Amino acid sequence: MRKKKKNKPKKKEIVLYGIPAAPGITMGPAYPLYDEEIEVPKKRVRERMVVDEIARFKKALVKTREEILAIHAKISKEMGMEKARIFGAHLMVLEDEVLIGEVIAKLKKEKFAVEYVFWEVLKKYIKVLSKSEDEYLRERVSDINDVAKRILKNLLGAEHRSLQDLKKKTVVVAYDLSPSDTALMHRGNVMAFVTDIGGRTSHTAIMAKSLKIPAVVGLESITSNVKEGSYIIVDGNRGIVVIDPSKETIKKYLQDKKRFAKFEKFLFKLKDLPAETLDGKEIELAANIELPDDVPGVLAHGAKGVGLYRTEYIYMNRKGLPTEEEQYVAYKEVAEKIKPNSVIVRTLDLGGDKFLSQLDVPHEMNPFLGWRAIRFCLAKPDIFKTQLRAILRASAFGKLKIMYPMISGIEELRQANDILKEVKDNLKKKSIPFDKDMEVGAMIEVPSAALTSDVLAKEADFFSIGTNDLIQYALAVDRVNEKIAYLYEPAHPAVLRLIKMIIDNAHREDVWVGMCGEMAGDATLTVILLGLGLDEFSTSPIVVPEVKRIVRSLRYEDAKKVAEKALTLSSSKEVIMYAKEKMEELVPKFVSQSLRLKDKK
């Protein structure tokens, strides 16, 4: 008698939530990329072998440098020089004289094999950075780990693993992916990648957008839940990963994927149309960029100019400060490519979660409330003047505007303008051309600036509301602290009232108002912001078509009524529910095609 075949128990699907790093929906078999544990033997060496160990160490550094330069050349060719600068952090580790000196001194003193000494020194550096309160510094740990492992493998004669040899289409799953991992991965066979750690400013997230494949980072436990061959769904729109999905879930996501592709195709048709309401109110719809390489995305998605050029990224991942000429070339390139539309260049906004190793900036208990942005620039006028000269010179080649970050009151605006006037006078004396009618604005992201916006409006040409900081300062919520993330509410009545105050005060002085924070790209709130009187939305290029579609589907008069009602509501939950209700009513098929792809469960 034949035994009955036992049915294998069905795997229960697991849903994990992380940070969306690159948009899109895909599904396929998982390829877990387990972090290789390199065994570093603790081996004694004799006195006479110390010289040979030092020579071996230097040879490994040279070989590692050659490998990284080869990756740098590959990325420069395929993605552009700006993306290749990511590997500057790797080269800095190889050229760090303090680190190299510490390894050699420890080797001479303790007389262990150089790979063991090197790893002991590196672990100390990694431990310190991992505990840093600065998000940017914490995320540089992966860079140090990446280059350290290359050095160790070259010292030990071990082989380097690579994602460029993948033979079939897979979703890469890892605790973390180093920049060199993502740079060398096989483009055709990597459908998406997901990681346990990582943030929005991590190099992994930056590379994901460049590769144009869906990615979710910061999932915390993806590696412990996935085995090789596990089937997973990656939703880069919402930051969701589904492991071993049910047939129903797969069907739902296939529909979502099809709908999303159709929706994107529909939105693309709006690229060259104006962002104008049904009753004739035209809105400026611009994009935020970090580097000149981002400009093609701005043009491809139909943005009308750049509403925020984050210039601090030119300063990052390098040994020294950028020269005036380097900055001038970068600003000029963007100005020429965006012409005749405008580019708002935000002056250096360092501090908080953005840090430069080449500047001796003291550690601060509360960096977001400390020596940053315009405060730093006013305290370092030489650095500030160099940037202003570069911006002014580039303004002769397009329509550039200057914007100062983190203005807290009229004194700072006046001080910054005095320095700007000094730079202008110097250029005039030398007969160097620049746009003498360039607009100069203030970023309103501090409650004190919002509350005195009536005063600031008398001396600024425009305002741009930086909601990322305005919300965290107004609500006393650290926006990078996951423990209190639930309190970070863009739709909070206090935030809406501040925005309304800023817009009204500006318009009384004929000053236009834009918004360049994440809130400007929140489709749920577009109708409210439009109704509050916002003149310009500046957001990520990929979000521009969606905001344009909403604007073109509404009557301005209806949006004003929605905003008036929203201002009377007492909680962010009420505001969100009301906004969704009105969007569904005023924008045909909005919820089914757009909101559902954005919301988390």
Secondary structure, DSSP 4 states (H G I P E B T S, - for coil): -PPPPPPPPPPPPEEEE-EEEE--EEEEEEEEEPPPPPP----B--GGGHHHHHHHHHHHHHHHHHHHHHHHHHHHHHH-HHHHGGGHHHHHHHT-HHHHHHHHHHHHHH-B-HHHHHHHHHHHHHHHHHT-S-HHHHHTHHHHHHHHHHHHHHHHTPPPP-GGG--S-EEEEES---HHHHHHS-TTTEEEEEESS--TTSHHHHHHHHHT--EEE--SSHHHH--TT-EEEEETTTTEEEES--HHHHHHHHHHHHHHHHHHHHHHTTTTS--B-TTS-B-EEEEEESSGGGHHHHHHTT--SEEEEEGGGGTSSSSSPPPHHHHHHHHHHHHHHHTTSEEEEE----BTTB--TTS-PPP-SSGGGSS-HHHHHHH-HHHHHHHHHHHHHHGGGSEEEEEESS--SHHHHHHHHHHHHHHHHHHHHTT----TT--EEEEE-SHHHHHTHHHHTTT-SEEEE-HHHHHHHHHT--TT-GGGGGG--TT-HHHHHHHHHHHHHHHHTT-EEEE-SGGGG-GGGHHHHHHTT--EEEE-GGGHHHHHHHHHHS-HHHHHHHHHHHTT-SSHHHHHHHHHHHHHHHSTTHIIIIIHHH---
